[in-house]
Amino acid sequence: MAERTNVISWSNPGKDDLLWEYDQEYIRTLSSLTVNEWQWAVFIRDGQILRVFDAGRYELTTANFPFLTKIYEKVLGYKEDVFKAKVIFISKKQFQGKWGVRTMCKVAQNYEAPIPLMGNGDFTYRVSDPETFITQMIGGGRSFDTASVATFMRSFINEQIAQQLGKQYYMDVYGNLDGASLVTKMNIEEDFKNRGLELLSFKIGSVSTEEAYQKDIYEVQRLRTDVGAQYKQFEVMERMADAVGNSSGGAAVGTGMMLFPQMMQQLNQQAMQNNVQQQQPKVMCPSCGGLNDYPYKFCSNCGQPSPQMRQQQPPMAQPAATPAPAAATGAPKAFKICPFCGESLAGLPRTPKYCPYCSEQLN
C-alpha cells in the first residue's frame, strides 16, 4: 500500500485506461483533490455517491463531507478506520470496441428461407453519465478497467446486434452496410445510455453466410431477373438436347425433337418482345417536331393528327359559320360549331383549345 498523502490525483494514465480508484479508503480532512479536464472524480462514502467532481482543484473538509477524523477514532479505541470513503476517477475519452456475431436471418422478401449470418465491425463510445456508469456498470468491482468494460459491452452489444440483424433481410444488409449500420445504431444506443454510456459510432464491417447458402442465394437472385430466367431456360434446353443426343430410344429421340423447336421458338418470341419493349422507337410530329411513341394518332405536344390519321380522315366538311374574330383584348374565341369539321360544340361549358372531334386548334 502506498504512503498516505493529502494530495489525491490520477497521474500518468494509460491510453486505454477508463477509470482509476484511489488506493486509500481513509480520506484525511483538508486533503486536496485535483481533477484534470479529461476526467471526473466520484466521491463515495458509506456506499453512497456524495458528489461528482468536474475539472478543478478542491479541498475536502468536514464542511463539505461529514466524515470524522482519525483523532476521534483513536479516542473511541477503534482498531481500523470506521469512516471510509472512495475516490474513483473516470476518463472522458472516446474508446473503441469491436464486435462479431453469428445469427439467423431471412434471405429477402418473398424468399423467407432462414440462413446463417456472420457479421463483424466496430463501435466507438464514451462515458456520458459517471454516476449511472458506476451504479449500472462498476458496482462493487475494484479492478473494472477498460478491457473489462469492453468485454462486458462486447457481449451486450453482440446480443443486441444479433437481435436487430435477425429482423432484417440478408440481401438488404449485404447490399447496404451503411444503412443497416445506421438502423442498428438507432436501435441499441438507448441501451448504452441506460448504462451511462454514449454510443458515438457503429459500423458493420462485413456480413456473409456459409458457402453452400451463397450458391443458393446467387441462383435464386439470378432467376428473379428476366435475363437470368432466359439463361436458365437455355441451360435446360441444352441439357435436354444432350440427353436426346445420348439417348438410344427412338421414342425419346422423337419426343425431344418435337419439344426442342417449340421451346426454342417460344424463347425467341419472348426475347424479341423484350427487345421491342426496351427499344420502342420515337416518331417526330411533322407539325411541331415533338417526339411521340410509334404508332400514335394525335401529337401529345400540339394535338395534330399523325400522317396516318390524316390519310384515314374523310374530307373536312365546310364550316357552317365563319368564326367571329376575337376581341381586341385577346380573349379566347367562342364557337358553338367547330369551323373545321362542323360538329356542334354547344353542349360544352366553354370552347376547348382543340376540337374533341377533329383535334384542330380552336384557341
C-alpha positions, 0 to 999 in steps of 0.5 A: 500500500502506498504512503498516505498523502493529502494530495489525491490525483490520477497521474500518468494514465494509460491510453486505454485506461477508463477509470482509476480508484484511489488506493486509500479508503481513509480520506484525511480532512483538508486533503486536496483533490485535483481533477484534470479536464479529461476526467471526473472524480466520484466521491463515495462514502458509506456506499453512497455517491456524495458528489461528482467532481468536474475539472478543478482543484478542491479541498475536502473538509468536514464542511463539505463531507461529514466524515470524522477524523482519525483523532476521534477514532483513536479516542473511541479505541477503534482498531481500523478506520470506521469512516471510509470513503472512495475516490474513483476517477473516470476518463472522458475519452472516446474508446473503441470496441469491436464486435462479431456475431453469428445469427439467423436471418431471412434471405429477402422478401418473398424468399423467407428461407432462414440462413446463417449470418456472420457479421463483424465491425466496430463501435466507438463510445464514451462515458456520458453519465459517471454516476449511472456508469458506476451504479449500472456498470462498476458496482462493487468491482475494484479492478473494472478497467477498460478491457473489462468494460469492453468485454462486458459491452462486447457481449451486450452489444453482440446480443443486441446486434444479433437481435436487430440483424435477425429482423432484417433481410440478408440481401438488404444488409449485404447490399447496404452496410451503411444503412443497416449500420445506421438502423442498428445504431438507432436501435441499441444506443438507448441501451448504452445510455441506460448504462451511462454510456454514449454510443458515438459510432457503429459500423458493420464491417462485413456480413456473409453466410456459409458457402453452400447458402451463397450458391443458393442465394446467387441462383435464386437472385439470378432467376428473379431477373428476366435475363437470368430466367432466359439463361436458365431456360437455355441451360435446360434446353441444352441439357435436354438436347444432350440427353436426346443426343445420348439417348438410344430410344427412338421414342425419346429421340422423337419426343425431344425433337418435337419439344426442342423447336417449340421451346426454342421458338417460344424463347425467341418470341419472348426475347424479341418482345423484350427487345421491342419493349426496351427499344420502342422507337420515337416518331417526330410530329411533322407539325411541331417536331415533338417526339411521340411513341410509334404508332400514335394518332394525335401529337401529345405536344400540339394535338395534330393528327399523325400522317396516318390519321390524316390519310384515314380522315374523310374530307373536312366538311365546310364550316357552317359559320365563319368564326367571329374574330376575337376581341381586341383584348385577346380573349379566347374565341367562342364557337358553338360549331367547330369551323373545321369539321362542323360538329356542334360544340354547344353542349360544352361549358366553354370552347376547348383549345382543340376540337374533341372531334377533329383535334384542330386548334380552336384557341 
